[in-house]
Amino acid sequence: MAERTIEKLKSIMNSDLCTRCGSCVGLSEGKIIFTDREGKYLPKVISEPDELTAKRLLNSCPGKDFNFKEFRGKFYNDAPEFHTYTGPVFSVGIAHSNVPMIRNMGASGGMISAILIWLLENKKIDGAVVTGMSKTEPWLTKPFIATTPEEILSAAQSKYIITSVNEILPEIESFNGILAYVGLPPQVQSIRKLQAINDPSVKNIKYIFGPFYGNTLHFSSIRSFLRSYSIKDYHNISKLYFRYGEWPGNMRIEMNDGRIVQLPKFHANYLIPFHIMTNSLLCTDLSNEFTDISGGDAWAPVYEERGKGFSLVIARSAKGQHILEEMKKEGLITFNPISINEAITMHSHGYDLKKRGTFIRFKFRKLLGFSNPDYGYVIKGFPFSRYLMELAIDFLFIILGTAPARWFIAQISPAFVGRVFEKTRNVWKKATYSIKRENLNQ
Ligand SMILES: Cc1cc2nc3c(=O)[nH]c(=O)nc-3n(C[C@H](O)[C@H](O)[C@H](O)COP(=O)(O)OP(=O)(O)OC[C@H]3O[C@@H](n4cnc5c(N)ncnc54)[C@H](O)[C@@H]3O)c2cc1C
């Protein structure tokens, strides 16, 4: 007997394949919900949708498959350049908003927020789908439709815990006006899947933007971070920031009793191997390839030392290119073009993790009997040393993700662990420099 659609969906929802994009929750009319946002954050079927609805949900789901080639053909035929690592490219450059307040409030150069504000003020959109922190539960993220520049800025900065933007698809559908949408690659992939079948839920979305995406963490990262400062109850969080202050910023938590704990972003990265969401290691899209414009941090000593905030920005569609040109003409942004190869070199670590590591992990997972997403393309032919490196990384992720390892790390001062982590990471980066860069730009 053929497997029922809802069963196919459930098998994705209950596995590492679930990206937590939120589409199934949003489109299910309350039949699927997130029950444990502070735990595994998986969608749960509380009442089975009918077959037609289940098919719609499965069609919107990027967890099992998203054919990169097919969707590039559908949406990016006019892009003058293309690279398997970066996706379609009209232009790429180092950029930042020229409005100091926007630049300061953004995660890197404030480019995404600046673009949204420009579109809104020029009446090209009536609202923007963004992700802020919940007002009632300030330790959790919350997507919403911003209709003023202030609201857009209130949602600026990266959130490094799980977000499920597409759970507000019903609001997006019923919104009276044109929208810009901001999401992570799997969330964007779901929107593209829905656009490809003219689903009414996305009819209002005219522009798509998004951050680069290395990884995201489970909520356990916040609990662990607090515990290591001897704070037991996260319910007393009043404000949670991941990129507070001057770029690259700090992870900072403010408590209701006035306590503040804060750690530089590079040090707070120690939480990654302990709390990473496995699905981020199955995503091959670092630079948010299916957006109109995407942005990441311009990681290079020359920019990092200057602070202030620099983004690496890629315009992928004619629409995206036009926005950057207009904003530059009006003096609202600085955009200095670089080549695709320079952009890849700047994020060599990330591209190696996503475009090489993921395909090697797929091989390991297949050997162990786990399913993998089908992206319609495979990159192969890596040197043996890269396989060995991947084994070491995966071994570390598995060991450090266990309950005893998480307990142990929460007993140590984050300032100390963070410093050790950054030093170890630098040594690791140097030791693996040539393995990661080998043939990277080909
Ligand atoms: C989970 C995550 C992982 C990242 N990994 C990398 C990386 O490996 N390398 C790299 O160079 N850059 C990475 N970035 C991107 C980087 O942190 C900046 O977001 C990016 O440089 C854009 O900066 P900006 O100042 O233009 O954005 P801003 O002006 O601050 O705007 C950011 C926009 O993104 C939205 N947003 C923030 N977090 C989320 C989220 N979790 N889900 C959906 N929408 C969100 C906000 O609502 C806002 O509209 C990551 C971002 C996130 C959220």
Ligand as a Chemical Component Dictionary entry (heavy atoms), coordinates in Angstrom:
data_LIG
# 
_chem_comp.id                   LIG 
_chem_comp.type                 NON-POLYMER 
_chem_comp.pdbx_formal_charge   0 
_chem_comp.three_letter_code    LIG 
# 
loop_
_chem_comp_atom.comp_id 
_chem_comp_atom.atom_id 
_chem_comp_atom.alt_atom_id 
_chem_comp_atom.type_symbol 
_chem_comp_atom.charge 
_chem_comp_atom.model_Cartn_x 
_chem_comp_atom.model_Cartn_y 
_chem_comp_atom.model_Cartn_z 
_chem_comp_atom.pdbx_ordinal 
LIG C1  C1  C 0 21.415 31.628 12.212 1  
LIG C2  C2  C 0 22.374 32.520 11.476 2  
LIG C3  C3  C 0 23.600 32.025 11.053 3  
LIG C4  C4  C 0 24.495 32.843 10.358 4  
LIG N1  N1  N 0 25.687 32.341 9.926  5  
LIG C5  C5  C 0 26.549 33.145 9.258  6  
LIG C6  C6  C 0 27.802 32.642 8.810  7  
LIG O1  O1  O 0 28.133 31.477 9.024  8  
LIG N2  N2  N 0 28.634 33.490 8.131  9  
LIG C7  C7  C 0 28.289 34.786 7.879  10 
LIG O2  O2  O 0 29.061 35.500 7.264  11 
LIG N3  N3  N 0 27.103 35.274 8.280  12 
LIG C8  C8  C 0 26.230 34.488 8.955  13 
LIG N4  N4  N 0 25.021 34.981 9.366  14 
LIG C9  C9  C 0 24.628 36.313 8.897  15 
LIG C10 C10 C 0 25.120 37.470 9.726  16 
LIG O3  O3  O 0 25.044 37.170 11.102 17 
LIG C11 C11 C 0 24.269 38.712 9.445  18 
LIG O4  O4  O 0 22.927 38.387 9.642  19 
LIG C12 C12 C 0 24.382 39.197 8.075  20 
LIG O5  O5  O 0 25.699 39.610 7.939  21 
LIG C13 C13 C 0 23.406 40.323 7.727  22 
LIG O6  O6  O 0 23.711 41.403 8.516  23 
LIG P1  P1  P 0 22.927 42.787 8.405  24 
LIG O7  O7  O 0 23.559 43.742 9.351  25 
LIG O8  O8  O 0 22.771 43.170 6.978  26 
LIG O9  O9  O 0 21.484 42.342 8.920  27 
LIG P2  P2  P 0 20.456 43.134 9.826  28 
LIG O10 O10 O 0 20.231 44.484 9.298  29 
LIG O11 O11 O 0 20.828 42.976 11.256 30 
LIG O12 O12 O 0 19.144 42.286 9.524  31 
LIG C14 C14 C 0 19.080 40.932 9.803  32 
LIG C15 C15 C 0 17.730 40.447 9.335  33 
LIG O13 O13 O 0 17.705 39.031 9.443  34 
LIG C16 C16 C 0 16.572 38.609 10.176 35 
LIG N5  N5  N 0 16.994 37.475 10.993 36 
LIG C17 C17 C 0 17.937 37.477 11.952 37 
LIG N6  N6  N 0 18.094 36.247 12.469 38 
LIG C18 C18 C 0 17.218 35.465 11.820 39 
LIG C19 C19 C 0 16.903 34.103 11.906 40 
LIG N7  N7  N 0 17.530 33.296 12.774 41 
LIG N8  N8  N 0 15.927 33.603 11.114 42 
LIG C20 C20 C 0 15.305 34.405 10.231 43 
LIG N9  N9  N 0 15.570 35.717 10.093 44 
LIG C21 C21 C 0 16.499 36.230 10.875 45 
LIG C22 C22 C 0 16.172 39.794 11.035 46 
LIG O14 O14 O 0 14.798 39.807 11.269 47 
LIG C23 C23 C 0 16.601 40.984 10.179 48 
LIG O15 O15 O 0 15.574 41.396 9.342  49 
LIG C24 C24 C 0 24.130 34.195 10.083 50 
LIG C25 C25 C 0 22.902 34.678 10.518 51 
LIG C26 C26 C 0 22.028 33.860 11.203 52 
LIG C27 C27 C 0 20.696 34.413 11.642 53 
# 
loop_
_chem_comp_bond.comp_id 
_chem_comp_bond.atom_id_1 
_chem_comp_bond.atom_id_2 
_chem_comp_bond.value_order 
_chem_comp_bond.pdbx_ordinal 
LIG C1  C2  SING 1  
LIG C2  C3  SING 2  
LIG C2  C26 DOUB 3  
LIG C3  C4  DOUB 4  
LIG C4  N1  SING 5  
LIG C4  C24 SING 6  
LIG N1  C5  DOUB 7  
LIG C5  C6  SING 8  
LIG C5  C8  SING 9  
LIG C6  O1  DOUB 10 
LIG C6  N2  SING 11 
LIG N2  C7  SING 12 
LIG C7  O2  DOUB 13 
LIG C7  N3  SING 14 
LIG N3  C8  DOUB 15 
LIG C8  N4  SING 16 
LIG N4  C9  SING 17 
LIG N4  C24 SING 18 
LIG C9  C10 SING 19 
LIG C10 O3  SING 20 
LIG C10 C11 SING 21 
LIG C11 O4  SING 22 
LIG C11 C12 SING 23 
LIG C12 O5  SING 24 
LIG C12 C13 SING 25 
LIG C13 O6  SING 26 
LIG O6  P1  SING 27 
LIG P1  O7  DOUB 28 
LIG P1  O8  SING 29 
LIG P1  O9  SING 30 
LIG O9  P2  SING 31 
LIG P2  O10 DOUB 32 
LIG P2  O11 SING 33 
LIG P2  O12 SING 34 
LIG O12 C14 SING 35 
LIG C14 C15 SING 36 
LIG C15 O13 SING 37 
LIG C15 C23 SING 38 
LIG O13 C16 SING 39 
LIG C16 N5  SING 40 
LIG C16 C22 SING 41 
LIG N5  C17 SING 42 
LIG N5  C21 SING 43 
LIG C17 N6  DOUB 44 
LIG N6  C18 SING 45 
LIG C18 C19 SING 46 
LIG C18 C21 DOUB 47 
LIG C19 N7  SING 48 
LIG C19 N8  DOUB 49 
LIG N8  C20 SING 50 
LIG C20 N9  DOUB 51 
LIG N9  C21 SING 52 
LIG C22 O14 SING 53 
LIG C22 C23 SING 54 
LIG C23 O15 SING 55 
LIG C24 C25 DOUB 56 
LIG C25 C26 SING 57 
LIG C26 C27 SING 58 
# 
